[in-house]
C-alpha cells in the first residue's frame, strides 16, 4: 500500500500569497487558463493530489488552495465561509490570475459559490461538487454534529481513534489512502475553533445561488449523503449544467478519471 507524501507532490510549484488574515498556501501544476480548486472541510489542498496533474496535462494551470486554518494556511480572525471566499479572492488577486474556473468540493463549493456571487468578475465558470444546498431547518440540525476534538493522546491513539471515526461516518468506499489523507490533514490544522465542518451550516447558500451569473456545473455523487443537494440546486437553477457521478465524496481521490470527465467537458465550454 502506497500512501501519499503530504508536504509535496512531484512536478508542482508551491507558494504563498497574502490573504486578509495572513499567509495562504497553494499548489500549482501546469500552464494555461487558470483553474482554482477548493477542498472540502476539514481537509486541505492535498485532496487534489491526483486531479492537479490531470488538469495540467489537459492544458490548464491547476491551483489548489489551502483554505484559512487548513493545511499550511494561517487561521482567520473570524472563521466562516465569508473568510474562505475572501481567501479565494486574495489568491486570484495575488497571483494576477484574472477570471478563473473555480472547482469547489462540498464546503469548498460554498466558498467558491460565495465568491462567484460577491465578485463575479473573478469567476469565468464554477463547478459545485456536491455543495451542500440546505434549508434553514437542515442547517440548524447540522450545527454541532461534527465536534472538533484534537486532543493528543500520549500513546498516539488519537490517530487510530480518528481513523475509526472516519471509517464509521465517512464513505464506506473510501480507500485507505483517502482515509489516511483525511486523518493526516485533520491533525495538521491545529486546535482552531469553528473551522471545518462547524462553519458550513452557519452559511445560507440559498442567498448566494440566485446571484451567481457565471456558467455553472452541478456535480452530484449518487452515494454521497449530500446527493439530494444536487437535485435541489438543479431545481433552483435549471439553467445550470448537471452531471451525476456513480460514487461518493471520495471520487476526487479514488476515482479521479471518472470525477474529472464532466469537469473537462464543462471547462472546454466555459474556459476553452
C-alpha positions as CSV (number, residue, x, y, z in Angstrom):
1,X,0.0,0.0,0.0
2,X,1.4,3.4,-1.1
3,X,0.3,6.4,0.9
4,X,0.9,10.0,-0.1
5,X,3.6,12.4,1.0
6,X,1.6,15.3,2.3
7,X,4.1,18.1,2.0
8,X,4.9,17.9,-1.7
9,X,3.7,16.5,-5.0
10,X,6.0,15.7,-7.9
11,X,6.1,18.4,-10.5
12,X,4.3,21.0,-8.5
13,X,5.2,24.6,-7.5
14,X,4.2,25.7,-4.1
15,X,3.9,29.2,-2.7
16,X,2.1,31.7,-0.5
17,X,0.1,34.8,-1.1
18,X,-1.0,37.3,1.5
19,X,-4.7,37.0,2.5
20,X,-6.9,39.1,4.7
21,X,-5.7,37.1,7.8
22,X,-2.2,36.1,6.9
23,X,-0.5,33.7,4.5
24,X,-2.4,31.4,2.2
25,X,-0.6,28.3,0.9
26,X,-1.2,26.9,-2.6
27,X,-0.1,24.2,-5.0
28,X,0.2,24.9,-8.7
29,X,0.6,22.5,-11.7
30,X,0.9,23.3,-15.4
31,X,0.3,26.3,-17.5
32,X,-2.7,27.7,-19.4
33,X,-6.1,29.0,-18.3
34,X,-6.3,29.0,-14.5
35,X,-8.4,26.5,-12.7
36,X,-8.6,27.0,-8.9
37,X,-9.6,24.0,-6.7
38,X,-11.2,24.4,-3.3
39,X,-11.1,21.4,-1.0
40,X,-13.7,20.3,1.4
41,X,-13.5,21.0,5.1
42,X,-11.6,19.9,7.2
43,X,-9.2,18.6,4.5
44,X,-6.5,20.6,2.6
45,X,-5.2,21.1,-1.0
46,X,-3.6,17.6,-0.9
47,X,-7.1,16.3,-1.6
48,X,-6.4,17.2,-5.3
49,X,-3.1,15.3,-5.5
50,X,-4.4,13.2,-8.4
51,X,-6.6,15.9,-10.1
52,X,-3.9,18.6,-10.3
53,X,-1.6,16.8,-12.7
54,X,-4.5,15.6,-14.8
55,X,-5.8,19.1,-15.2
56,X,-2.2,20.2,-16.1
57,X,-2.0,17.6,-18.8
58,X,-5.3,18.8,-20.2
59,X,-3.7,22.2,-20.7
60,X,-4.7,24.2,-17.6
61,X,-2.9,25.8,-14.8
62,X,-4.4,24.0,-11.9
63,X,-4.0,25.7,-8.5
64,X,-5.3,24.2,-5.2
65,X,-5.6,26.5,-2.2
66,X,-5.3,25.6,1.5
67,X,-8.3,27.4,3.0
68,X,-7.6,29.5,6.1
69,X,-6.8,27.3,9.1
70,X,-6.3,24.3,6.8
71,X,-3.1,22.7,5.6
72,X,-0.4,25.3,5.7
73,X,-2.5,28.5,5.6
74,X,-2.9,30.8,8.6
75,X,-6.2,30.8,10.6
76,X,-8.7,33.6,10.1
77,X,-9.8,36.1,12.7
78,X,-13.4,35.2,12.0
79,X,-13.8,31.7,10.7
80,X,-16.6,31.1,8.2
81,X,-17.5,30.7,4.5
82,X,-17.0,34.5,4.1
83,X,-13.4,34.2,5.2
84,X,-12.8,31.2,2.9
85,X,-14.3,33.1,0.0
86,X,-12.2,36.1,0.7
87,X,-9.1,33.9,0.7
88,X,-10.1,32.6,-2.8
89,X,-10.3,36.2,-4.0
90,X,-6.9,37.0,-2.4
91,X,-5.3,34.1,-4.2
92,X,-6.7,35.2,-7.6
93,X,-5.6,38.8,-7.0
94,X,-2.3,37.8,-5.5
95,X,-1.3,35.6,-8.4
96,X,-2.9,38.0,-11.0
97,X,-4.8,35.1,-12.5
98,X,-7.7,37.1,-13.9
99,X,-11.1,35.3,-14.3
100,X,-10.8,31.7,-13.3
101,X,-12.7,28.5,-13.4
102,X,-13.4,27.5,-9.8
103,X,-14.0,23.9,-8.6
104,X,-15.3,23.6,-5.1
105,X,-15.9,20.3,-3.3
106,X,-18.6,20.1,-0.6
107,X,-17.9,23.0,1.8
108,X,-15.3,24.3,-0.6
109,X,-18.2,24.7,-3.1
110,X,-20.0,27.1,-0.7
111,X,-16.9,29.3,-0.6
112,X,-16.4,29.1,-4.4
113,X,-20.1,29.9,-4.9
114,X,-20.0,32.8,-2.5
115,X,-17.0,34.5,-4.2
116,X,-18.7,33.9,-7.6
117,X,-21.8,35.8,-6.2
118,X,-19.8,38.5,-4.5
119,X,-17.1,39.1,-7.1
120,X,-18.4,37.8,-10.4
121,X,-15.5,39.5,-12.4
122,X,-13.1,36.9,-10.9
123,X,-15.0,33.8,-12.0
124,X,-15.5,32.6,-15.6
125,X,-17.1,29.3,-14.6
126,X,-18.0,27.4,-11.5
127,X,-18.1,23.7,-10.6
128,X,-20.2,22.8,-7.5
129,X,-19.1,19.3,-6.5
130,X,-21.7,18.1,-4.0
131,X,-22.0,21.5,-2.4
132,X,-24.5,21.4,0.5
133,X,-27.6,23.3,-0.5
134,X,-29.6,23.1,2.7
135,X,-32.7,24.7,4.1
136,X,-32.6,26.8,7.3
137,X,-34.0,23.9,9.2
138,X,-31.4,21.4,7.8
139,X,-28.6,23.8,8.6
140,X,-29.8,24.2,12.2
141,X,-30.0,20.5,12.6
142,X,-26.3,20.1,11.5
143,X,-24.9,22.6,14.0
144,X,-22.6,20.8,16.3
145,X,-23.0,17.4,14.6
146,X,-19.2,17.0,13.9
147,X,-17.4,18.1,17.1
148,X,-13.8,19.2,16.7
149,X,-11.6,17.1,19.0
150,X,-7.8,17.4,18.5
151,X,-6.6,16.3,21.9
152,X,-3.3,14.5,21.6
153,X,-3.2,11.1,23.4
154,X,0.2,10.2,24.9
155,X,0.0,6.7,23.3
156,X,-0.9,8.1,19.8
157,X,-4.3,6.6,19.9
158,X,-5.9,9.9,18.7
159,X,-4.8,8.9,15.2
160,X,-6.4,5.4,15.4
161,X,-9.5,6.9,17.1
162,X,-9.8,9.4,14.3
163,X,-9.2,6.6,11.7
164,X,-12.0,4.6,13.2
165,X,-14.3,7.6,13.3
166,X,-13.8,8.4,9.7
167,X,-14.4,4.7,8.8
168,X,-17.6,4.8,10.8
169,X,-19.1,8.1,9.4
170,X,-17.3,8.5,6.1
171,X,-17.8,7.0,2.7
172,X,-17.6,3.2,3.0
173,X,-15.9,3.1,-0.4
174,X,-13.0,5.3,0.7
175,X,-9.6,3.7,0.1
176,X,-7.1,3.5,2.9
177,X,-5.2,6.3,1.0
178,X,-8.2,8.6,1.2
179,X,-8.8,7.9,4.9
180,X,-5.1,8.5,5.5
181,X,-5.3,11.9,3.8
182,X,-8.4,12.7,5.8
183,X,-6.8,11.9,9.2
184,X,-3.4,13.5,8.5
185,X,-4.9,16.7,7.2
186,X,-7.3,16.9,10.2
187,X,-4.4,16.9,12.7
188,X,-2.3,19.3,10.6
189,X,-4.8,22.1,11.3
190,X,-4.2,22.6,14.9
191,X,-6.9,23.4,17.5
192,X,-8.6,26.3,15.7
193,X,-12.2,26.6,16.8
194,X,-15.1,27.0,14.4
195,X,-13.4,25.8,11.3
196,X,-14.1,22.9,9.0
197,X,-17.4,21.2,9.4
198,X,-18.7,23.6,12.0
199,X,-18.9,26.7,9.8
200,X,-20.8,25.0,6.9
201,X,-24.3,25.1,8.5
202,X,-23.8,28.7,9.5
203,X,-23.8,29.9,5.9
204,X,-27.0,30.5,3.9
205,X,-26.1,29.3,0.4
206,X,-29.7,29.9,-0.7
207,X,-28.9,33.6,-0.7
208,X,-25.9,33.1,-3.0
209,X,-27.3,30.8,-5.6
210,X,-29.7,33.3,-7.3
211,X,-26.8,35.8,-7.6
212,X,-24.3,33.6,-9.4
213,X,-24.1,34.7,-13.0
214,X,-21.3,32.6,-14.5
215,X,-21.8,29.2,-16.3
216,X,-22.0,26.6,-13.5
217,X,-21.8,22.8,-13.4
218,X,-23.5,20.9,-10.6
219,X,-21.8,17.6,-9.7
220,X,-24.0,15.1,-7.7
221,X,-22.4,11.9,-6.5
222,X,-25.1,9.2,-6.0
223,X,-23.8,7.6,-2.8
224,X,-22.8,11.0,-1.2
225,X,-25.1,11.9,1.7
226,X,-25.3,15.3,0.0
227,X,-26.6,13.9,-3.3
228,X,-30.1,15.4,-2.8
229,X,-28.5,18.9,-2.8
230,X,-27.6,18.4,-6.4
231,X,-31.2,17.9,-7.3
232,X,-32.3,20.9,-5.3
233,X,-29.7,23.1,-7.0
234,X,-30.8,21.8,-10.3
235,X,-34.4,22.9,-9.5
236,X,-33.3,26.3,-8.2
237,X,-31.1,26.9,-11.3
238,X,-32.4,24.9,-14.3
239,X,-30.1,27.0,-16.5
240,X,-27.0,25.3,-14.9
241,X,-25.4,22.2,-16.3
242,X,-25.8,19.0,-14.3
243,X,-23.9,15.7,-14.1
244,X,-24.2,12.7,-11.8
245,X,-21.2,10.6,-10.6
246,X,-21.6,6.9,-9.7
247,X,-19.7,7.0,-6.4
248,X,-19.5,9.1,-3.3
249,X,-17.4,12.0,-1.8
250,X,-14.1,10.2,-2.3
251,X,-14.3,10.1,-6.1
252,X,-11.9,13.0,-6.4
253,X,-9.2,10.9,-4.8
254,X,-10.1,7.3,-5.6
255,X,-11.8,7.6,-9.0
256,X,-10.3,10.7,-10.4
257,X,-10.6,9.6,-14.0
258,X,-14.4,9.5,-13.7
259,X,-14.6,12.6,-11.5
260,X,-12.7,14.8,-14.0
261,X,-14.5,13.7,-17.1
262,X,-17.6,16.0,-16.8
263,X,-15.4,18.8,-15.5
264,X,-13.1,18.8,-18.5
265,X,-16.1,18.8,-20.8
266,X,-17.6,21.8,-18.9
267,X,-14.2,23.6,-18.8
268,X,-13.9,23.4,-22.6
269,X,-17.1,25.3,-22.9
270,X,-16.6,27.7,-20.1
271,X,-12.9,28.4,-20.5
272,X,-11.7,26.9,-23.8
